[in-house]
Amino acid sequence: MPLACVALLSSCVFQKLESDLRKLDDIAHLFTGEVSTDVLEFHSTLVVALQDRDATEITSFRMISGPGVFEIRSARTPTYFFAFADMNKDLKFQADEPYGWAAQAQALAPKNGATRGIDILITADEQLPYPKSLVDVPLENHLNNYVKTHIGTVSSLDDPLFSSRHGKKGLWEPFAFMEDGGTGIHFLEAYDPSRVPVLFVHGINGSPSDFSAIIDNIDRSRLQPWILSYPSGLRLSWLARGMFQFVEALHRQYGFGELHIIAHSMGGLVSRGSLNLCVQNDRCDYLRSFITLSTPWDGVASAQSGLKWAPAVVPVWNDLSPDSDFVSTLFDSTLPDGLPHYLLFGFHQDNFLSSGSSDGVIRLSSQLRDAAQEQAWKIRGYDEGHVSILRSDAVISNVNSILRQHEP
């Protein structure tokens, strides 16, 4: 639904949104801080949120490239934060790896929706002992313990969790969406090492079923479709980090050597944010192509109206605004080496609510942001609307051609 329709929504919708976001904050509160060190250089740091210092319950973890600023979500209290230098990049803590603790988070007051100042020094000096029960624990098993997630669950595209109706719930009630249990990467059939995976990433207010026509027409003898299901109302940085960690967990489990990504609308922003994390963490050398359709690379101007006038703010509007930090810095990182980006866009306008050149929802000026064009391998436009582009025979044919070009 276009953001311009916000004013037409009932107050009940926003009351439900506010209640939903309060519940989400209780179990997935945002903590921010910085990891520093006085020891040797290292390139991979793991920050772990724990419910006690013995690590008997791991809430979540975050991977960052070396020392630096981090964000992590966990229950509000009680929470402890432990960080270590992942010297061998195995996503596990070993007793000989440098580490450090943060002060207990309860002592820090939330500000602007986040608890800040979770600063951790990784040092060789004497400090609190490391949690022995954390040694050699695979952290990918604890991506988001505060909510059920799927990493390679075999599901049917006809599942109600992937319906258009449920996708709308992901925008307006993101916590309730996650409680329903569909969040994560799903397989449509058992993993087959002889076929190359293709990950489909839907957009705002969308769902995996949006890709039905494309999925039905790819060569399933060579390719296996995977779908990312997520609540599109959440902050883009959170969604991008989740996608990155889900894919990395699958790669560690299956060791696949090839992966294609196909994203629609805001799904392109989520995917691009995930690819930036690939570059920052020197990972994802298995990526073979990146195909985006109708992505608002320069944001959505009407998101600013939602921020200004709506009784309650859907979190993603903060990042979809053209002047947001997420949009402004999206192209500060280059794509992973050798990854070709195919930028497909639509220009058929049949929506009376839109003005200027667009696909009926997203302006051409946003779909064709200069920075996006500069890093694209190829650019191609279609006389299609924002949704119809996913059903276009010409688009499906081009997608299949691209996938064949990058066969192993």
Secondary structure as the mmCIF struct_conf table of DSSP 4:
data_model
#
loop_
_struct_conf.conf_type_id
_struct_conf.id
_struct_conf.beg_label_comp_id
_struct_conf.beg_label_asym_id
_struct_conf.beg_label_seq_id
_struct_conf.end_label_comp_id
_struct_conf.end_label_asym_id
_struct_conf.end_label_seq_id
HELX_RH_3T_P HELX_RH_3T_P1 LEU A 3 LEU A 8
BEND BEND1 LEU A 9 LEU A 9
HELX_RH_AL_P HELX_RH_AL_P1 SER A 11 ILE A 27
BEND BEND2 ALA A 28 ALA A 28
STRN STRN1 HIS A 29 THR A 37
BEND BEND3 ASP A 38 VAL A 39
BEND BEND4 HIS A 43 HIS A 43
STRN STRN2 THR A 45 LEU A 50
BEND BEND5 GLN A 51 ASP A 52
TURN_TY1_P TURN_TY1_P1 ARG A 53 ASP A 54
BEND BEND6 THR A 56 GLU A 57
STRN STRN3 ILE A 58 ILE A 64
BEND BEND7 SER A 65 PRO A 67
STRN STRN4 GLY A 68 SER A 74
BEND BEND8 ARG A 76 PRO A 78
STRN STRN5 TYR A 80 ALA A 85
TURN_TY1_P TURN_TY1_P2 MET A 87 ASN A 88
BEND BEND9 ASP A 90 LYS A 92
STRN STRN6 PHE A 93 PHE A 93
TURN_TY1_P TURN_TY1_P3 ALA A 95 ASP A 96
BEND BEND10 GLU A 97 GLU A 97
STRN STRN7 TYR A 99 TRP A 101
HELX_LH_PP_P HELX_LH_PP_P1 ALA A 102 GLN A 104
HELX_RH_3T_P HELX_RH_3T_P2 ALA A 105 ALA A 107
BEND BEND11 LEU A 108 LEU A 108
STRN STRN8 PRO A 110 LYS A 111
TURN_TY1_P TURN_TY1_P4 ASN A 112 GLY A 113
STRN STRN9 ALA A 114 THR A 115
STRN STRN10 ILE A 120 ILE A 122
STRN STRN11 THR A 123 THR A 123
BEND BEND12 ALA A 124 GLU A 126
BEND BEND13 LEU A 128 LEU A 128
HELX_LH_PP_P HELX_LH_PP_P2 PRO A 129 TYR A 130
HELX_RH_3T_P HELX_RH_3T_P3 LYS A 132 LEU A 134
STRN STRN12 VAL A 135 VAL A 135
TURN_TY1_P TURN_TY1_P5 ASP A 136 ASP A 136
HELX_RH_3T_P HELX_RH_3T_P4 LEU A 139 HIS A 142
BEND BEND14 LEU A 143 LEU A 143
STRN STRN13 ASN A 144 ASN A 144
TURN_TY1_P TURN_TY1_P6 ASN A 145 TYR A 146
BEND BEND15 VAL A 147 VAL A 147
STRN STRN14 HIS A 150 VAL A 154
TURN_TY1_P TURN_TY1_P7 LEU A 157 ASP A 158
BEND BEND16 ASP A 159 ASP A 159
HELX_RH_3T_P HELX_RH_3T_P5 PRO A 160 PHE A 162
BEND BEND17 SER A 163 SER A 163
HELX_RH_AL_P HELX_RH_AL_P2 SER A 164 TRP A 172
HELX_RH_AL_P HELX_RH_AL_P3 PRO A 174 ASP A 180
TURN_TY1_P TURN_TY1_P8 GLY A 181 GLY A 181
STRN STRN15 GLY A 184 PHE A 187
BEND BEND18 LEU A 188 GLU A 189
TURN_TY1_P TURN_TY1_P9 PRO A 193 SER A 194
BEND BEND19 ARG A 195 ARG A 195
STRN STRN16 VAL A 196 VAL A 201
TURN_TY1_P TURN_TY1_P10 ILE A 204 ASN A 205
HELX_RH_3T_P HELX_RH_3T_P6 PRO A 208 PHE A 211
HELX_RH_AL_P HELX_RH_AL_P4 SER A 212 ASN A 217
BEND BEND20 ILE A 218 ILE A 218
TURN_TY1_P TURN_TY1_P11 ARG A 220 ARG A 222
STRN STRN17 LEU A 223 SER A 229
TURN_TY1_P TURN_TY1_P12 SER A 232 GLY A 233
BEND BEND21 LEU A 234 LEU A 234
HELX_RH_AL_P HELX_RH_AL_P5 LEU A 236 TYR A 254
BEND BEND22 GLY A 257 GLY A 257
STRN STRN18 LEU A 259 HIS A 264
TURN_TY1_P TURN_TY1_P13 SER A 265 SER A 265
HELX_RH_AL_P HELX_RH_AL_P6 MET A 266 GLN A 280
TURN_TY1_P TURN_TY1_P14 ASN A 281 ASP A 282
TURN_TY1_P TURN_TY1_P15 ASP A 285 TYR A 286
STRN STRN19 LEU A 287 LEU A 293
BEND BEND23 SER A 294 SER A 294
TURN_TY1_P TURN_TY1_P16 TRP A 297 ASP A 298
TURN_TY1_P TURN_TY1_P17 ALA A 301 ALA A 301
HELX_RH_AL_P HELX_RH_AL_P7 SER A 302 TRP A 309
BEND BEND24 PRO A 311 ALA A 312
TURN_TY1_P TURN_TY1_P18 PRO A 315 VAL A 316
HELX_RH_AL_P HELX_RH_AL_P8 TRP A 317 LEU A 320
BEND BEND25 SER A 321 SER A 321
TURN_TY1_P TURN_TY1_P19 PRO A 322 ASP A 323
BEND BEND26 SER A 324 SER A 324
HELX_RH_AL_P HELX_RH_AL_P9 ASP A 325 THR A 329
TURN_TY1_P TURN_TY1_P20 LEU A 330 PHE A 331
BEND BEND27 ASP A 332 SER A 333
HELX_LH_PP_P HELX_LH_PP_P3 THR A 334 LEU A 335
BEND BEND28 PRO A 336 PRO A 336
TURN_TY1_P TURN_TY1_P21 ASP A 337 GLY A 338
STRN STRN20 HIS A 341 GLY A 346
TURN_TY1_P TURN_TY1_P22 PHE A 352 LEU A 353
BEND BEND29 GLY A 356 SER A 357
STRN STRN21 SER A 358 SER A 358
BEND BEND30 ASP A 359 ILE A 362
STRN STRN22 ARG A 363 ARG A 363
HELX_RH_AL_P HELX_RH_AL_P10 LEU A 364 GLN A 367
TURN_TY1_P TURN_TY1_P23 LEU A 368 LEU A 368
HELX_RH_AL_P HELX_RH_AL_P11 ASP A 370 GLN A 375
BEND BEND31 TRP A 377 TRP A 377
STRN STRN23 LYS A 378 TYR A 382
BEND BEND32 ASP A 383 ASP A 383
TURN_TY1_P TURN_TY1_P24 HIS A 386 VAL A 387
HELX_RH_3T_P HELX_RH_3T_P7 SER A 388 LEU A 390
TURN_TY1_P TURN_TY1_P25 ARG A 391 ARG A 391
HELX_RH_AL_P HELX_RH_AL_P12 ASP A 393 GLN A 405
TURN_TY1_P TURN_TY1_P26 HIS A 406 HIS A 406
#
